[in-house]
Amino acid sequence: MGSQLYEESSGWGIARIAGVLSGERFPTGTRAALKRFSPGEHVPIEFYSFAYRYLPDGWEKSMDAWATIVAGIAMMSPNAHNPQVRYGQALAEKRYSEARLERLLQAEGQVQRILFLRSIRFLTQKSASFNWTDGASFILTQNRDKRESLNSRIARDYYSKVDKE
């Protein structure tokens, strides 16, 4: 279900969501509350306020996934979304460890969301940004075949960059 929701909303606007969260007029207190979300915890009230205004219809069916995406974009704001840099490429450019990448790509459910946000914190500390369409797809895709294809693409982007260095 999560991947279907993403596919229906992908054209609608991960870039728009990132733009809203990164905007100068977006309340800093709300952004700070969204950044603090951790998978497995209750979502902050600020998430609901944001979600009902900006997320695609049906987001409630994948609330933990969407809360993770919103938290990650908030962490990276104001420069979260860079459509020219793929997620795997950003990880490679900032020397994210291969062992961490392996654990991330093998993880599922809450563990996947936790490890994903750790990778976002890592990229944020390195002042990196990437195409959040990749990040949203990684978190929302539930179909095993589509997920394997996505993992393969992230690994390809990572290793193609690592091999050039």
N, C-alpha and C positions, 0 to 999 in steps of 0.2 A: 504494500500500500504506500509506503513512504516514497519509493522510487516513482510511482505513478504521480503522487502529489508533486514531487520535484519536477518531473517531466512536464507537467501541466503548467508549472509556475516558472520554469527556467527562463523562458523568454520574457516573462512578466517582470523579472527584475532583481536578481541578486545585486546587480550594480546599483539599482535604485535603493535597495535596503542599505547597502554600504554607504551610498551617498547621504541618506538621511542620518544614519548614525555618525557619520563623519562631519556633518554640516556644522558650521559655526553657530547656528541658531539652536542646535539640539542641546537640551539642558545637560550640563556637565554632571550634575548629581545623578541624573537618570542613567547616563552613560557609565558612570562609576558603579552604580548598582548592577547594571547589566554585566559589566566586566567580572564582578565577583561571583557570578553564578558558577556552581560546580555540579557536574552530573551526579545524580543521586540525592541532591538536596532539593528543597522546595524552590520553585522559581520565584524570583522577587515580584512584587506587585507591579513594578515598572515594566516587567516583561509583558504582562497582560495588556497594559496600556499601549505599549509599542506594537504588540502582535495584532491587536484588534484594529489598529490603524494602518499597518503597513504590510503585514504578511498575507500571503494568498489564502483564499477561502479553503477551509479544511485543514489548516495548520494544526488544529487541536489533535488530529489523529496521529501526529508525529511531534507532539509538544516537546519532548526531551531533545529530539534532534534539532528542532528549530531553536530551542533555548540555547543549545550548544553553538549553533551557527551565529546567532545574535551576540552571544557572549564573546565569541572569537572575533567577530568584526569589531565589536566595541573595544576589545583589547588592542586591536591594531589601529584604531582610529587615531588621528584623522587621515592616515594614508593607507587604509586597509586594502583597497581594491586596485590591482594593476592588471588589466586584461592581457598584457603582453607576457606575463610570467606565469607559467603553470606551477601548481603546488609542488610537484616533485622537483622541478627545476629550482624553485626557491629554497627547498630543503638542501639540495646539493650545493647551491651557491654559498650557503651559510654553514656548510660542513656539518649538517645534521648526521649523526652517526648511523651507519648501516644497521647496527644491531637494534637501535631504536626504531628505524624505519621498518625493519622486519616485524618487530612486535606490533607496531601500529597497523601494518597491513594485515596481520593475522587476527587482530582483535575484533570482537563483536560486541554489540550492545553497549552497556554502560562503560565497560573497559575501553572500547573503541573511542567513545566520546571523551573519556578522561585523557587518554593518550593523545588524541587529536588536540585538545586544548593545551596540553603540555607542549606539543609541537608549535602551536600558535604563540605561546609564551616565549618559546625559544626564538622564533622568527621575529617577534616583537622586540626582544632584547637586542637583536641584530639589525633592527630598523629595516626589516624586509617587508615586502608586500607581495601579493600574488593574486591570481584570478580567483575570486571567491566562488565562481561557478564550479570550479574543481572542488573546493572545500565543501560546498553545499551538497554536491553530488556524492562526495565521499561519505558524508554523514547520513544522507537521506536514502541512499540506495540500499534496498533490502534483498532484491532478487539476487540469488547466488551467482548466476552466470554474468549478470551485468556487473555485479560487485567484483568478480574475478577479472573481468575486462578492465574495469576502472583501476583496480590494484596494479594490473599489468602496465597500464598507461602511466600511472604515478611512478612505478619502478623504472620504466623506460625513460621517462623524463629525468629522473634522478640519476640513473647510470649514464645516460648520454651526456649529461653535464659533468659528472665525476670523471668519466673517461677522457674528456677533453682537457682536464686540468692536470 
